[in-house]
Amino acid sequence: MPKAEWFESENFWMNYGPIMFDTQRWAEAPDVAEAVCKIAGLSEGCSILDAGCGPGRISVELALKKLAVTGVDIMPFFLDAARESAEDEGVVLDLVQADLRTFTTDRKFDAAVNLYTSFGYCDTIEEDAQILSHIAGTLKEGGFFILECLSREMAVRDFIEGEWFERAGKTVLTEFTVEGAWEGLRSRWVLIDNDTGARVDHVFVQRLYSAVELKRLMLENGFSSAEIYGDFDFSPYNEKARTMVIVARK
C-alpha cells in the first residue's frame, strides 16, 4: 500500500483548494470540456474517466454534454464538492474515492483525462508509471487519454523565484526552487488570512518530465501512441506553448 502523501490531507485542500481552483479555473471549464470531446470524438452516451477529478470542475461540464462520467479522487472533501456541483447542475456523476496509484476497474471507458497539472507528485517515477498503467487499463482499445501537465521545458521557460497575490480573501506568498538537475520544482505557498491574520505554510515538490520523457513513459505503460501539443487546440508544443497536452491512445 502506498504511503500517505501530503495530497491526501483534507486540511491541505480545505486551505489551498479555493486558491488553486479560483474563479478563472472554473470559468475555463466549459471550453476545456468542449476541447476534450473534440479531441476524443466523444458524443452523447460516451463514457469518460476523470482521473483526479478534484471538485468536479471538468466532470460536471462533461456530464452536461450528456457523457457518462466517472470521477476518481483520493479526497472525500473534493468528491463531496463535486457531488454538490453535479446536483446544482442537475447531472449525475459516478464518484469514486480511490488512489490512482492503486485504482483499477473492470469497466472500460471511451476516454480518460488527467488535467490541470495533477500528475507528478508521487515520490517515485515507478508510482507515476503505475498511475499511467492503471489509466490505460481502464480504456477500451483505441480509447483516448488526455493529460495536461507542467513540463520541464515550461518550468524552465517560466521560472520565477516567487510572487505574491490576493485571492479568496487571503494574501498568497510563493517561493520556488529547483530540485536536482531540474528534476523537480519545489513550491512553498504561504497563505495569510486577510481578516484574522492566520497563517498556513506548505511545501510540495512536483516531478518535472520533459515532454518526450513523459511520452516515452506513456508508451511504456499501456499506450500505443502519444502526441504532444501546446494547448487543447492541437497547437505546436514549442516556445509559444500555453501548456503541455499529451493525447495518447490505448
C-alpha positions as CSV (number, residue, x, y, z in Angstrom):
1,M,0.0,0.0,0.0
2,P,1.4,3.4,-0.9
3,K,2.4,5.6,2.0
4,A,0.3,8.6,2.9
5,E,1.3,11.7,1.0
6,W,0.6,15.4,1.5
7,F,-2.0,15.4,-1.2
8,E,-4.1,13.0,1.0
9,S,-4.5,15.7,3.7
10,E,-8.0,17.1,3.9
11,N,-6.7,20.1,5.9
12,F,-4.4,21.0,3.0
13,W,-7.1,21.0,0.4
14,M,-9.5,22.9,2.6
15,N,-7.0,25.7,2.9
16,Y,-5.5,25.6,-0.6
17,G,-8.4,24.3,-2.8
18,P,-10.0,27.8,-3.1
19,I,-6.6,29.2,-4.1
20,M,-5.9,26.6,-6.8
21,F,-9.4,26.3,-8.1
22,D,-10.2,30.0,-8.4
23,T,-12.9,31.7,-10.5
24,Q,-10.7,31.7,-13.6
25,R,-10.2,28.0,-13.4
26,W,-13.9,27.4,-13.1
27,A,-14.7,29.8,-15.9
28,E,-12.4,27.9,-18.4
29,A,-14.0,24.5,-17.6
30,P,-16.7,24.6,-20.4
31,D,-14.0,25.3,-23.0
32,V,-11.8,22.5,-21.7
33,A,-14.6,20.1,-21.7
34,E,-15.5,21.0,-25.3
35,A,-11.9,20.5,-26.3
36,V,-11.8,17.1,-24.7
37,C,-14.9,16.0,-26.5
38,K,-13.5,17.2,-29.8
39,I,-10.1,15.6,-29.4
40,A,-11.5,12.2,-28.3
41,G,-14.5,12.3,-30.7
42,L,-17.0,12.0,-27.8
43,S,-20.7,12.3,-28.2
44,E,-23.8,11.8,-26.1
45,G,-23.7,8.5,-24.2
46,C,-19.9,8.0,-24.4
47,S,-18.1,7.2,-21.2
48,I,-15.1,9.1,-19.7
49,L,-12.9,8.7,-16.6
50,D,-11.8,11.9,-14.9
51,A,-8.7,10.7,-13.1
52,G,-8.0,13.1,-10.3
53,C,-11.4,14.9,-10.7
54,G,-10.9,17.3,-7.7
55,P,-14.1,19.3,-7.0
56,G,-15.7,18.2,-10.3
57,R,-14.7,21.3,-12.3
58,I,-14.4,19.4,-15.6
59,S,-16.5,16.3,-14.7
60,V,-19.7,18.4,-14.3
61,E,-19.1,20.1,-17.7
62,L,-18.6,16.7,-19.4
63,A,-21.8,15.4,-17.8
64,L,-23.7,18.5,-19.1
65,K,-22.6,17.2,-22.5
66,K,-24.5,14.0,-21.7
67,L,-21.4,11.9,-21.3
68,A,-21.3,9.1,-18.7
69,V,-18.7,10.5,-16.3
70,T,-16.8,8.6,-13.6
71,G,-14.7,10.9,-11.4
72,V,-11.9,9.4,-9.2
73,D,-10.2,11.3,-6.5
74,I,-8.4,10.5,-3.2
75,M,-10.1,13.2,-1.2
76,P,-13.6,12.8,0.2
77,F,-13.7,16.6,0.6
78,F,-13.4,17.1,-3.1
79,L,-15.8,14.3,-4.0
80,D,-18.4,16.0,-1.8
81,A,-17.9,19.3,-3.6
82,A,-18.2,17.5,-7.0
83,R,-21.4,15.8,-5.9
84,E,-22.9,19.2,-4.8
85,S,-21.9,20.8,-8.1
86,A,-23.5,18.0,-10.0
87,E,-26.7,18.3,-8.0
88,D,-26.8,22.0,-8.6
89,E,-26.4,21.5,-12.4
90,G,-28.9,18.6,-12.5
91,V,-26.4,16.0,-13.7
92,V,-25.2,12.6,-12.4
93,L,-21.6,11.7,-11.7
94,D,-20.3,8.3,-10.7
95,L,-17.8,9.4,-8.0
96,V,-15.2,7.0,-6.6
97,Q,-12.8,7.6,-3.7
98,A,-9.5,5.9,-4.7
99,D,-5.8,6.4,-5.0
100,L,-4.8,6.5,-8.7
101,R,-1.7,4.5,-7.8
102,T,-3.9,1.5,-7.0
103,F,-7.2,2.3,-8.7
104,T,-8.4,-0.4,-11.1
105,T,-11.9,-1.2,-12.5
106,D,-13.4,-3.8,-14.8
107,R,-15.3,-1.0,-16.6
108,K,-13.8,0.2,-19.9
109,F,-14.1,3.8,-20.9
110,D,-14.1,5.5,-24.3
111,A,-11.7,8.2,-22.9
112,A,-9.9,9.3,-19.8
113,V,-8.4,12.7,-18.7
114,N,-6.0,13.9,-16.1
115,L,-6.0,17.7,-16.2
116,Y,-4.7,20.9,-14.6
117,T,-1.2,19.6,-13.6
118,S,-2.4,16.8,-11.4
119,F,0.4,14.5,-12.3
120,G,4.0,14.1,-10.9
121,Y,3.5,14.4,-7.2
122,C,4.4,10.9,-6.1
123,D,7.7,10.0,-4.6
124,T,8.9,7.8,-7.4
125,I,8.8,7.5,-11.1
126,E,7.6,3.9,-10.6
127,E,4.4,5.3,-8.9
128,D,3.8,7.7,-11.7
129,A,4.2,4.8,-14.2
130,Q,1.6,2.8,-12.1
131,I,-0.9,5.6,-12.5
132,L,-0.4,5.7,-16.3
133,S,-0.7,1.9,-16.5
134,H,-3.9,1.8,-14.4
135,I,-5.4,4.5,-16.6
136,A,-4.5,2.7,-19.7
137,G,-6.1,-0.4,-18.2
138,T,-9.5,1.4,-17.9
139,L,-9.7,2.2,-21.6
140,K,-11.3,0.4,-24.5
141,E,-9.0,-0.5,-27.3
142,G,-8.4,2.7,-29.2
143,G,-9.6,4.9,-26.3
144,F,-8.1,8.3,-25.8
145,F,-6.2,9.6,-22.7
146,I,-5.6,13.4,-22.5
147,L,-3.1,14.6,-20.0
148,E,-2.4,18.2,-19.2
149,C,0.7,18.8,-17.1
150,L,3.6,21.2,-16.3
151,S,6.6,20.1,-18.3
152,R,10.3,20.6,-17.5
153,E,10.6,22.9,-20.6
154,M,7.8,25.1,-19.4
155,A,9.1,25.2,-15.9
156,V,12.5,26.4,-17.1
157,R,10.9,28.9,-19.5
158,D,8.6,30.4,-17.0
159,F,10.6,30.1,-13.8
160,I,10.4,32.8,-11.2
161,E,11.7,32.8,-7.6
162,G,8.4,33.8,-6.2
163,E,5.5,36.2,-6.2
164,W,2.6,37.4,-4.1
165,F,-1.1,38.0,-4.9
166,E,-4.5,38.3,-3.3
167,R,-7.1,35.6,-3.8
168,A,-10.1,34.1,-1.9
169,G,-9.7,36.5,1.0
170,K,-6.1,35.7,1.5
171,T,-2.7,37.1,0.7
172,V,-0.6,34.3,-1.0
173,L,3.2,34.3,-0.9
174,T,5.0,31.8,-3.1
175,E,8.6,30.7,-3.3
176,F,10.0,28.4,-6.0
177,T,13.3,26.5,-6.1
178,V,14.7,23.8,-8.4
179,E,15.2,20.2,-7.2
180,G,18.3,18.4,-8.6
181,A,19.1,19.0,-12.3
182,W,15.6,20.3,-13.0
183,E,14.2,17.0,-11.8
184,G,11.5,18.7,-9.7
185,L,10.1,22.1,-8.8
186,R,9.8,22.8,-5.1
187,S,6.9,25.2,-4.3
188,R,6.3,26.9,-1.0
189,W,2.9,28.5,-0.6
190,V,2.2,30.7,2.5
191,L,-1.5,31.8,3.0
192,I,-2.3,34.7,5.3
193,D,-6.0,35.3,6.1
194,N,-6.7,38.9,5.4
195,D,-9.3,39.1,8.3
196,T,-7.7,37.1,11.0
197,G,-4.0,37.1,10.1
198,A,-3.9,33.3,10.5
199,R,-1.1,31.8,8.5
200,V,-0.7,28.4,6.7
201,D,2.6,27.3,5.3
202,H,3.1,24.3,3.0
203,V,5.9,23.0,0.7
204,F,5.4,20.4,-2.0
205,V,7.5,19.1,-4.9
206,Q,6.3,18.2,-8.4
207,R,8.5,15.9,-10.5
208,L,9.3,17.5,-13.9
209,Y,9.3,15.4,-17.0
210,S,10.3,16.7,-20.4
211,A,7.5,16.2,-22.9
212,V,9.5,13.5,-24.7
213,E,10.2,11.7,-21.4
214,L,6.6,11.7,-20.4
215,K,5.6,10.5,-23.9
216,R,8.1,7.6,-23.5
217,L,6.7,6.7,-20.1
218,M,3.2,6.5,-21.5
219,L,4.3,4.3,-24.4
220,E,6.0,2.0,-21.9
221,N,2.8,1.7,-19.8
222,G,0.0,0.7,-22.0
223,F,-0.4,3.3,-24.7
224,S,0.2,2.6,-28.4
225,S,0.6,6.3,-29.4
226,A,1.1,9.7,-27.8
227,E,1.2,13.1,-29.4
228,I,2.4,16.3,-27.8
229,Y,0.7,19.7,-28.2
230,G,1.0,23.2,-26.8
231,D,-2.7,23.5,-25.9
232,F,-6.1,21.8,-26.4
233,D,-6.4,23.2,-29.9
234,F,-3.5,21.0,-31.3
235,S,-1.2,24.0,-31.5
236,P,2.5,23.1,-31.6
237,Y,4.4,22.3,-28.4
238,N,7.1,25.0,-28.9
239,E,8.4,28.1,-27.3
240,K,4.9,29.7,-27.6
241,A,3.0,26.8,-25.9
242,R,0.5,27.8,-23.3
243,T,0.6,24.4,-21.6
244,M,1.6,20.8,-22.4
245,V,-1.2,18.5,-23.6
246,I,-0.4,14.9,-24.5
247,V,-3.0,13.0,-26.4
248,A,-2.5,9.2,-26.1
249,R,-4.4,6.2,-27.4
250,K,-4.7,2.7,-25.9
